Amino acid sequence: MVYTEETKDNELYVYMNGKLIYKKWLNTGQSKIFDVMAYDKYTLKSIQEKE
């Protein structure tokens, strides 16, 4: 599984194998999970480690 992050216009997008699984608005802190099966506690950990 390949996770990639992309930031555009104050929005963070997380993709797994080219499919959008998570979006977060950086200015408000709100987020939306698009694929619950793909997004888990390990995904969040890997995102935080890159920062």
C-alpha positions in Angstrom: 0.0 0.0 0.0 1.3 3.4 -1.0 0.1 6.4 1.0 0.7 9.9 -0.5 -0.1 13.3 0.9 -0.9 16.5 -1.0 -1.6 20.0 0.3 -3.6 22.4 -1.9 -5.2 25.7 -0.8 -5.2 24.9 2.9 -6.5 21.4 2.4 -4.7 18.1 3.1 -5.5 15.1 0.9 -4.3 11.6 1.7 -4.4 9.0 -1.0 -3.9 5.2 -0.9 -2.9 3.7 -4.2 -4.3 6.7 -6.0 -7.7 6.7 -4.3 -8.7 9.6 -1.9 -9.3 8.2 1.6 -8.9 11.3 3.8 -9.3 15.1 3.6 -8.6 17.7 6.2 -9.2 21.5 6.1 -6.1 22.9 7.8 -7.6 26.3 8.8 -10.6 24.8 10.6 -9.3 21.4 11.7 -12.3 19.6 10.3 -11.8 16.4 8.5 -13.6 13.8 6.3 -12.8 10.1 5.9 -13.8 8.8 2.5 -12.8 5.1 2.9 -13.2 3.8 6.5 -11.8 0.4 5.7 -8.5 1.9 4.3 -8.1 4.7 7.0 -7.2 3.4 10.4 -5.0 4.3 13.4 -1.8 3.3 11.5 -2.6 5.7 8.7 -2.9 8.6 11.1 0.4 7.6 12.8 2.2 7.6 9.4 0.8 11.0 8.5 1.9 12.5 11.8 5.4 11.1 11.5 6.0 12.9 8.3 5.3 16.4 9.8 
